[in-house]
Structures are given as C-alpha cells and as structure tokens.
Amino acid sequence: MKRIILTGGGTAGHVTPNIALIPRLRELGYDIQYIGSYNGIEKKLIEELDIPYYGIASGKLRRYFDVKNFTDPFRVAKGFIQAKKLLKQLRPDIIFSKGGFVTVPVVQAAKGLHIPVVIHESDMTPGLANRLAIPAASKVCCNFPETVSHLPAGKAVMTGCPIREELRRGNRLTGLKLCGFTSEKPVLLVIGGSLGSVTVNRAIRSILPDLLKTFQVVHLCGNGNLDESLAGTAGYVQYEYIKQELADLFALADVVVSRAGANAICELLELRKPNLLIPLSASASRGDQILNAKSFEKQGFSIVLEEEQINPELLKNKIMELYKNRQRYVAAMEKSSASNAVVAITALLEELTA
C-alpha cells in the first residue's frame, strides 16, 4: 500500500482541495495521513474524516512589521524539526501540499529526505509559502494558463483545482424545496465567501426589488450578515453559511454572483455555472482575486466587475447581461482543459510513485 501525506492549512481554501482528493485516493488504495498546524481550521475538518492528523508548529512569514516576526522564525524551525521526525516515522511515498505556511517546513523536510512532493497553487501567481516550497517540488499543479510562466520549466502542470465530488450531485428540486422557490423564475445565487462581503451584500440588497422582478435570489451572506428586515421577502432567502445543502443550491442556480477566490471560481468552472465575479480589492489583499477574475474573463468564463466600480445600476445591468448570454459562458467553460482535476492530480501522483 502506498502512503501519502497531505498537508495544507490556515484557511479552508488550503484544506478543501485536499479533502476533494481523499475519496479517489482511497479508491486507489493509498494510506492517507495529514500534517497541519496544532489548532488550525484543517485539524477539525480532517479529523471529521477519520484521517490520522499530526500537528506541528507553524509561523507566518510576514512582509510587514509585526512583533511576531521576531518569534515566528523559531516556530518555523521547530516545525521543520517536527516535520522531519514525522516523515522519518511515517515514511510516505509522496507528499501533496496545498499551501499555507504550515506546509513550508513539511516540504523542506521532504526535500532533505528525497521524498517526492507535488504542490498545488490555486492563484495565478504563487503566494509566499508556495514560492518558498516550489524549489523542493517535483511538480506544481495550477489553475490558470498564465501561471505556467511564473513556474520553473518542466514543473508546471495545468490541472485545475480539485472540487468535492458531492458538489456534482446536487438536486434542483431539493434546492427549490429548501428555499421555498417555484420553478417559474430563474435563480440567482450570491456567494460572498465564508466571512461574507459587506460590499457585495450591500450592493445586492440595494437592487433586490429590481432583481426579484426577474429572479429568485439565494444569498450566502456570511456569518453575522443576515438582514432581519428582509426576512420573509418573497423570492429571497439568505443564509449565513451552507454546508451539505450547497450542492443543491448550485444545482438550483442559473447564474451566480461570487467573490473570485481560486477554489470558489474553480467550482463554478467545473459545475459550468455562468458567473459575475466581484474580486476582493487590491487594497484589502495582494490582488490575487483580481488576477484570477481577469483570467476567467479572458477565457470567456466570467463577467468581472471590480469592487471600486460597483453602483446599483451597473451591477443590475451586468447581472442581466450575464443571464441573457448565459449559454455563451457555459459553452466556453465546456471547452476548458482545467476540468476533472481530481483525476488529473491523482494520475500525476500515481506516475511519480510508480
């Protein structure tokens, strides 16, 4: 039996692609282990799947002043020692790293022990943790054609991002029943991310009366962002967070408004959902969502509206344009080579462990 160590953490985006690989890895007969941080979000998510979990010390590598910059290097060094000890103990055949700072000591320890490593980079340009890890990798999987030019020659493989198989199994009728909707109007799904987006939430609610003339609206607004004044509005439902039912909401949706996080937009691509992307502004991030969105726009998968451009009339017009031309976006997504990433990535792992 081959043994694989999955690693990644810090945010759900560094864990859920690993989770998406697990059913296929089990089918292929892999013994699966996981290395993450002591108490990161990944610990709870992985332990729920009955996967052996090992926590190590982790420090963040910041490009700005913070008192923790003086102590975190020692945490990284401790994490490296712990990772090396674990790898000697577990003796994996291969490591798959999804990113996040906890992966840096794991990947560096693997390099010293000559264990092959496959890295996945979700965004168009690699984040700092992955940039540090890439020299130790055998292959680097990516989501965007533009990313290949940012990676060492011969290492880049465009696979797309693995999504959970259950997202493909949604049922539209179940979604209609969940939301109390009818089949007489199309459905607009709005996704603001797990924490929600104040900007997106306000913008959608400001044009809700106009939207409801054409659509029924499902609004995933994020924790603490429900608007009680809109409770009971016919054709509008809002949820802070959805887990199991998300597949049914995707099946229900005719068009989607979303932030442009890499995992989120790859789900939209694989599920062939016409979408309007509102990326997180450069002032609030390193600008990766803007690059992701522009790539999807260039490939014909999405309409993009930058946060700074939002006004009620423009947002309403863009949503109507999206719905009118939805089949054009579906057709473009059907031609994408970044599809069925689970199969592509596990085939790569099989190749490197043959």
C-alpha positions, 0 to 999 in steps of 0.5 A: 500500500502506498502512503501519502501525506497531505498537508495544507492549512490556515484557511479552508481554501488550503484544506478543501482541495485536499479533502476533494482528493481523499475519496479517489485516493482511497479508491486507489488504495493509498494510506492517507495521513495529514500534517497541519498546524496544532489548532488550525481550521484543517485539524477539525475538518480532517479529523471529521474524516477519520484521517490520522492528523499530526500537528506541528508548529507553524509561523507566518512569514510576514512582509510587514512589521509585526512583533511576531516576526521576531518569534515566528522564525523559531516556530518555523524551525521547530516545525521543520524539526517536527516535520522531519521526525514525522516523515522519518516515522511515517515514511510516505511515498509522496507528499501533496501540499496545498499551501499555507505556511504550515506546509513550508517546513513539511516540504523542506523536510521532504526535500532533505529526505528525497521524498517526492512532493507535488504542490498545488497553487490555486492563484495565478501567481504563487503566494509566499509559502508556495514560492518558498516550497516550489524549489523542493517540488517535483511538480506544481499543479495550477489553475490558470494558463498564465501561471505556467510562466511564473513556474520553473520549466518542466514543473508546471502542470495545468490541472485545475483545482480539485472540487468535492465530488458531492458538489456534482450531485446536487438536486434542483428540486431539493434546492427549490424545496429548501428555499421555498422557490417555484420553478417559474423564475430563474435563480440567482445565487450570491456567494460572498465567501465564508466571512461574507462581503459587506460590499457585495451584500450591500450592493445586492440588497440595494437592487433586490426589488429590481432583481426579484422582478426577474429572479429568485435570489439565494444569498450566502451572506456570511456569518453575522450578515443576515438582514432581519428586515428582509426576512420573509421577502418573497423570492429571497432567502439568505443564509449565513453559511451552507454546508451539505445543502450547497450542492443543491443550491448550485444545482438550483442556480442559473447564474451566480454572483461570487467573490473570485477566490481560486477554489470558489471560481474553480467550482463554478468552472467545473459545475459550468455555472455562468458567473459575475465575479466581484474580486476582493480589492487590491487594497484589502489583499495582494490582488490575487482575486483580481488576477484570477477574475481577469483570467476567467474573463479572458477565457470567456468564463466570467463577467468581472466587475471590480469592487471600486466600480460597483453602483446599483445600476451597473451591477443590475445591468451586468447581472442581466447581461450575464443571464441573457448570454448565459449559454455563451459562458457555459459553452466556453467553460465546456471547452476548458482543459482545467476540468476533472482535476481530481483525476488529473492530480491523482494520475500525476501522483500515481506516475511519480510513485510508480 
